[in-house]
């Protein structure tokens, strides 16, 4: 049985087809920046709704062409936080006939943890810096012992800090705890973490098989933040970055630094397994949430 899952994030729409034997799903991405301007207005713009719902429809058409058995569409912080989130879900329903599952922050954090498939013998912290929110989950033996979702992400920081590093640090520090449960392993998942992994290990071309399991150190995060806030051309330095990701990646580097400091770690490991695999484990395999 083939299942298509479409993840509507604040920065990107992602698509993957999974089966019971899938270990790491092959993901396609369309960066539509649904959360553009959300920090100031509290609403999704009609332009962002249109381009993002169009992207969802395109992926649904891909799924039908691949003759999948199920199609799931889930959305995260941008839709659940926006005053007009229903405008987006209505648009998707009208274009595809599929109801969007708008998941809560706690559920988003848990499916990210499940999807990352952390080493069950060690204490693991999994974090996902999205466009509008950041999820941090830790646990051991497959059991979650700490879970937090905070309303800070790369697109929100881009809007709120307006290119000012000090303001970005202020916003991050206000949202992400200064101390988190100590852990043996820190795993980064989602678009920000995988982009940073690619920048560190395969900067010219995004190669998932290289990114998965790669290490990103604090020194590299500082380097990225310095380059970004010094107004360097990030796509010239790191051609693997998409245009929209290049506009916000420095904020992701700063948020990752705060998380590592709070965890007492000097590096994180990148996982290509994330909330898409976690959503599949939950909806198809019946994982407990």
HUGI-V917447 format. One record per backbone hydrogen bond with DSSP energy under -0.5 kcal/mol. NH is the residue of the N-H (numbers start at 1). CO is the residue of the C=O. Records with the same first field share a line. If there is no record, write none. Layout:
NH = CO / CO
This chain:
3 = 18
4 = 70
5 = 16
6 = 72
7 = 5 / 14
8 = 6 / 74
9 = 7 / 12
13 = 30
14 = 7
15 = 28
16 = 5
18 = 3
22 = 19
25 = 23
27 = 25
28 = 15
30 = 13
32 = 30
33 = 11
35 = 10
36 = 33
38 = 35
40 = 37
41 = 37
42 = 38
49 = 45
50 = 46
51 = 47
52 = 48
53 = 49
54 = 50
55 = 51
56 = 52
57 = 53
58 = 54
59 = 55
60 = 56
61 = 57
62 = 58
63 = 59
64 = 60
65 = 61
66 = 62
67 = 64
68 = 63
69 = 2
70 = 2
72 = 4
74 = 6
75 = 101
76 = 8
79 = 76
80 = 76
81 = 77
82 = 78
83 = 42
85 = 82
87 = 84
88 = 84 / 85
89 = 85
90 = 86
91 = 87
92 = 88
93 = 89
94 = 90
95 = 91
96 = 92
97 = 92 / 93
98 = 92
101 = 73
102 = 100
103 = 75 / 101
108 = 104
109 = 105
110 = 106
111 = 107
112 = 108
113 = 109
114 = 110
115 = 111
116 = 112
117 = 113 / 114
118 = 113
122 = 119
124 = 139
125 = 185
126 = 137
127 = 187
128 = 135
129 = 189
130 = 128 / 133
134 = 150
135 = 128
136 = 148
137 = 126
138 = 146
139 = 124
140 = 143
141 = 120
143 = 140
145 = 138
146 = 138
148 = 136
150 = 134
152 = 150
154 = 130
155 = 131
156 = 131
157 = 153
158 = 154
159 = 155
160 = 156
161 = 157
162 = 157 / 158
164 = 161
165 = 163
168 = 164
169 = 165
170 = 166
171 = 167
172 = 168
173 = 169
174 = 170
175 = 171 / 172
176 = 172
180 = 262
183 = 263
184 = 123
185 = 123
187 = 125
188 = 269
189 = 127
192 = 129
193 = 189
194 = 190
195 = 191
196 = 192
197 = 193
198 = 194
199 = 195
200 = 196
201 = 197
202 = 198
210 = 207
211 = 207
212 = 208
213 = 270
214 = 211
216 = 268
217 = 215
218 = 266
221 = 217
222 = 218
223 = 219
224 = 220
225 = 221
226 = 222
227 = 223
228 = 224
229 = 225
230 = 226
231 = 228
232 = 227
234 = 232
237 = 233
238 = 234
240 = 203
241 = 238
246 = 242
247 = 243
248 = 245
249 = 245
251 = 248
252 = 248
253 = 249
254 = 250
255 = 251
256 = 252
257 = 253
258 = 254
259 = 255
260 = 256
261 = 257
262 = 258
263 = 259
264 = 260 / 261
265 = 260
268 = 216
269 = 186
270 = 214
271 = 188
278 = 274
279 = 275
280 = 276
281 = 277
282 = 278
283 = 279
284 = 280
285 = 280
287 = 281
